[in-house]
Amino acid sequence: MKRDVQLLRPEGVGGASGYSYVADVRAGRLVYIAGQVALDTTGAVVGVGDIGAQTQQCFRNIEQALAAVGGTARDIKLNYYVVDVSGLPAIRSARDSRAHIVRTTLPDCPPSAMR
C-alpha cells in the first residue's frame, strides 16, 4: 500500500516530545480491521489467563488481516484498550517482540506509548 503521511506538531499545542499529535493521511484506500481478540484459526481462546500470549495472538490476527488486503505493519495505526493496567508490561513485551510492527509503524515519530 502506498503511504502518504504528514506528521504535524501544531503550534499552540503542548510540547510533544517523540510523537506527533496529528497525522495527516492522504491515501486512496482505507481499510478498517475490527478489534482483535485472542482466538486462533479454530476459534479457540489462546493463552487463557496469560495477557502476553493473548496479545501475541492478537498481533498474529492483525498480520493475517493485513496480508489479506495486501498491507503490512507499515500501513497500520494501533489502538489498545486495556481493562487491567497491571497487564501492560506483558502487553508491551509482546508488542516489542514483534519488532517489525514496532519499528515500522511511524518509525520517525513513534507514539507516546513506545516510550
KACORFEN-V706917 format. One record per residue. N is the residue number from 1. RES is the residue in one letter. PSI is psi in whole degrees, 0 to 359 (999 if undefined). BURIAL is + if it has 9 or more other ideal C-beta (glycine too) atoms within 8 Angstrom, else -. D_LAST is the distance of its C-alpha to the last C-alpha in Angstrom with 2 decimals. Layout:
{{N & RES & PSI & BURIAL & D_LAST} {N & RES & PSI & BURIAL & D_LAST}}
This chain:
{{1 & M & 138 & + & 27.39} {2 & K & 140 & - & 27.32} {3 & R & 119 & - & 24.20} {4 & D & 98 & - & 24.66} {5 & V & 132 & + & 21.56} {6 & Q & 119 & - & 21.23} {7 & L & 130 & + & 17.91} {8 & L & 146 & + & 18.88} {9 & R & 88 & - & 17.78} {10 & P & 142 & - & 20.92} {11 & E & 147 & - & 22.66} {12 & G & 357 & - & 23.13} {13 & V & 137 & - & 19.80} {14 & G & 156 & - & 17.46} {15 & G & 106 & - & 15.22} {16 & A & 129 & + & 12.41} {17 & S & 106 & - & 9.99} {18 & G & 4 & - & 8.25} {19 & Y & 170 & + & 9.55} {20 & S & 144 & + & 13.12} {21 & Y & 334 & - & 15.13} {22 & V & 132 & - & 17.88} {23 & A & 113 & + & 18.53} {24 & D & 105 & - & 22.29} {25 & V & 122 & - & 23.30} {26 & R & 106 & - & 26.85} {27 & A & 154 & + & 28.00} {28 & G & 353 & - & 31.33} {29 & R & 137 & - & 30.13} {30 & L & 126 & - & 27.79} {31 & V & 130 & - & 27.41} {32 & Y & 132 & - & 26.06} {33 & I & 126 & - & 25.21} {34 & A & 158 & - & 25.86} {35 & G & 142 & - & 23.52} {36 & Q & 146 & + & 23.60} {37 & V & 170 & - & 24.69} {38 & A & 61 & + & 25.21} {39 & L & 137 & + & 28.69} {40 & D & 187 & - & 30.05} {41 & T & 342 & - & 32.76} {42 & T & 356 & - & 35.43} {43 & G & 4 & - & 33.82} {44 & A & 144 & - & 33.13} {45 & V & 133 & - & 30.07} {46 & V & 135 & + & 27.84} {47 & G & 46 & + & 26.32} {48 & V & 123 & - & 28.07} {49 & G & 3 & - & 26.24} {50 & D & 95 & - & 23.38} {51 & I & 329 & + & 20.28} {52 & G & 313 & + & 18.72} {53 & A & 323 & + & 21.93} {54 & Q & 319 & + & 22.10} {55 & T & 318 & + & 18.68} {56 & Q & 317 & + & 19.84} {57 & Q & 320 & + & 23.04} {58 & C & 317 & + & 21.43} {59 & F & 320 & + & 19.64} {60 & R & 317 & - & 23.08} {61 & N & 318 & + & 24.71} {62 & I & 316 & + & 22.46} {63 & E & 320 & + & 23.16} {64 & Q & 319 & - & 26.85} {65 & A & 318 & + & 26.88} {66 & L & 315 & + & 25.36} {67 & A & 325 & - & 27.93} {68 & A & 336 & - & 30.67} {69 & V & 12 & - & 30.13} {70 & G & 19 & - & 29.46} {71 & G & 171 & + & 25.72} {72 & T & 178 & - & 22.82} {73 & A & 335 & + & 19.07} {74 & R & 342 & - & 19.07} {75 & D & 7 & - & 20.84} {76 & I & 161 & + & 18.65} {77 & K & 123 & - & 16.33} {78 & L & 144 & - & 15.17} {79 & N & 139 & - & 15.32} {80 & Y & 146 & - & 15.35} {81 & Y & 116 & - & 17.59} {82 & V & 130 & - & 17.54} {83 & V & 319 & - & 20.52} {84 & D & 105 & - & 19.65} {85 & V & 347 & - & 16.17} {86 & S & 344 & - & 17.25} {87 & G & 356 & + & 16.66} {88 & L & 318 & - & 12.89} {89 & P & 318 & - & 12.42} {90 & A & 322 & + & 15.08} {91 & I & 314 & + & 13.77} {92 & R & 322 & + & 10.38} {93 & S & 316 & + & 12.69} {94 & A & 317 & + & 15.02} {95 & R & 311 & + & 12.64} {96 & D & 333 & - & 11.41} {97 & S & 345 & - & 15.15} {98 & R & 63 & + & 15.99} {99 & A & 328 & - & 14.53} {100 & H & 334 & - & 16.89} {101 & I & 309 & + & 15.22} {102 & V & 315 & + & 11.57} {103 & R & 340 & - & 12.81} {104 & T & 348 & + & 15.40} {105 & T & 107 & + & 13.95} {106 & L & 61 & + & 13.50} {107 & P & 331 & - & 12.69} {108 & D & 350 & - & 13.23} {109 & C & 72 & - & 11.20} {110 & P & 154 & + & 8.34} {111 & P & 160 & - & 7.91} {112 & S & 332 & - & 5.77} {113 & A & 346 & - & 5.48} {114 & M & 358 & - & 3.79} {115 & R & 999 & - & 0.00}}
